Amino acid sequence: MIKVKSRQWLLIGIYALLNTACTVAILYIINMGIRGDRQFNTGSVGGIFFGIVIFSYLFNLFFQKYTVRYSYEFVYGTELRLAERIQQLTLHQQEAIGSERIYGVLEDLRVFIFMAGVVNNTLNSLLMILVSIMYLFYISLTGALITLLLIAGTALVYFIVGKQQAHRLNRLRNYNERFTKMVDDLLQGFKEFKISAGRRKNFRELHLSANRNEARELDVLLSGNFVGVNILSQYGLYLVFGAILFVFPLFGGMQSQQTGVFMVVLLFMSGPINRLISLQHLYTRMKVAARRVSGFFRELDSFLPEAPMQTAAAGTVNFETLEFRDCVWQHGEHFQLGPMNFRITKGEVVFIIGGNGSGKSTFIKLFTGLYTPVSGTILLNGRKVDSNTADYQDLLSVVFTDNYIFSCNYDDYILEDNPVYKKLLKTMELDHVIRDTMDESPRRRFSQGQRKRISLIFSLLEQHPLLVLDEWAADQDPYFRKYFYEQLLPALKQEGKTILAVTHDDAYFQYADRIVKFEHGNIISDIAVQEGAQNQKILWTN
Ligand SMILES: Nc1ncnc2c1ncn2[C@@H]1O[C@H](COP(=O)(O)OP(=O)(O)OP(=O)(O)O)[C@@H](O)[C@H]1O
């Protein structure tokens, strides 16, 4: 997931070498100074000392700022890449993934903010340990081997414990993902919880508490294990001291002066070792996060559709007819739409009707290219096209049943001082509710019927030839519903719009040119409404 380029490896290598050289030189000069070495009491050594300190400071500053930038670019860049990939998914794929996984990945990503600190501390500590060990070998081969053996043993314990910890951490992340879904329920279903004490109790006691209790225990266990291993390594270091002080002399050991220097070096080493140990939980968290994030991206990659074919009339689509031939869509094994044939011609008003669950909304998603047919062909102006292309979708404006109003304007039209927008506010009888043309004015809380009217206004501002409405009038009051069917739809038709509308309003069926009826995922009738029928109510029968 994190790719380090050869240029970056080179920079890390140069940094590691130079930084170690500087640190060794600084410590060497201090050591000599402490020992009161005469030759170091000269101005030139002082100059060298301050020179190295300033150079080392500036060099570290540069490198650490570089790694900080790299970490943040990685986190923020991956967030952008994630949003881009999600937008590339089909609706069906997005429905399959679920929002909690996406929130989970965003949370996983945040741990990489600490990447710069982890890399810098790890590099510095490892180098200091390496230099110290080399020095230990210089003082005493056997003593250094014992120390190395104990360090290797500790590293092995860490490796084994780290593996178990990673497994537990992964389970913890799964609990937290489920928790995100519950928070979603808590907020989205606030009203439903508020009106039922039993539901609230069950949510808290059977679901939320169980989830949080198990997650807490896992977290306690994880942190406890990390603390345990940290303490173990600290005491392991005391054991090395003990071995050098008490056991080693029994076998001939080192001379007392050597032992003193050896202990000083060991004490010096304990700093970087403890630093590495304290970073252990971050290593594990990053490892788990990296695995989860890259696994998620692999899943998204496997979803990515093949590059869509260009539409026949790319860029210059002039809508005349749209035809679905033998098209099929399946919701898993539960529901199949089609094989169905459907055609709509410029200027037509077609009503889609049928019982609940007959497949009307599924058809709308197929018609708008949100679902691509598993078989069959789509013909635009008589030429075969893919429906999941921008060219195709630029033909359409849609208001879904569960319409969503964005928190700001992501469209190409401008609302402010737009005379068409002003006129549409009047037409939809919203001018007394939305009194100005500010962009944020239509984005506050409205009634369901008002939200639908705002969405219809936005759809009309897109100025696309085909208007698709899924049960748009269902939330309108009787007066406005009548106005919609009797005046608005005919006016839009007159303007040249082609309209496909899902409806249950049988009182207004006469305002369509054609009525297409769905049953069990199939079109069972496609009937043209007789000319002049507008003056009489059509009674729809099976
Ligand atoms: N995302 C989905 N995943 C699985 N099954 C689905 C999905 N969406 C719809 N279905 C199923 O497909 C069938 C048709 O649903 P659809 O929403 O198209 O019906 P509809 O005719 O619009 O009904 P209504 O009038 O109630 O809105 C139903 O059985 C529904 O359970």
The ligand as a Gaussian input file, in Angstrom:
#p B3LYP/6-31G(d) Opt

LIG

0 1
 N      -30.906000      -3.222000      -3.770000
 C      -31.670000      -4.316000      -3.778000
 N      -31.149000      -5.515000      -3.446000
 C      -31.900000      -6.630000      -3.444000
 N      -33.189000      -6.655000      -3.776000
 C      -33.781000      -5.493000      -4.113000
 C      -33.051000      -4.264000      -4.135000
 N      -33.876000      -3.276000      -4.505000
 C      -35.072000      -3.861000      -4.713000
 N      -35.015000      -5.188000      -4.479000
 C      -36.101000      -6.148000      -4.641000
 O      -36.553000      -6.049000      -5.975000
 C      -37.971000      -6.135000      -6.018000
 C      -38.504000      -4.927000      -6.802000
 O      -38.272000      -3.764000      -6.010000
 P      -38.603000      -2.321000      -6.563000
 O      -38.077000      -1.371000      -5.574000
 O      -38.160000      -2.218000      -7.961000
 O      -40.202000      -2.364000      -6.529000
 P      -41.227000      -1.191000      -6.862000
 O      -42.110000      -1.702000      -7.957000
 O      -40.537000       0.080000      -7.092000
 O      -42.052000      -1.193000      -5.510000
 P      -42.744000       0.048000      -4.714000
 O      -43.997000       0.415000      -5.436000
 O      -43.034000      -0.578000      -3.398000
 O      -41.754000       1.147000      -4.635000
 C      -38.457000      -6.234000      -4.602000
 O      -38.752000      -7.591000      -4.345000
 C      -37.283000      -5.771000      -3.769000
 O      -37.230000      -6.494000      -2.566000

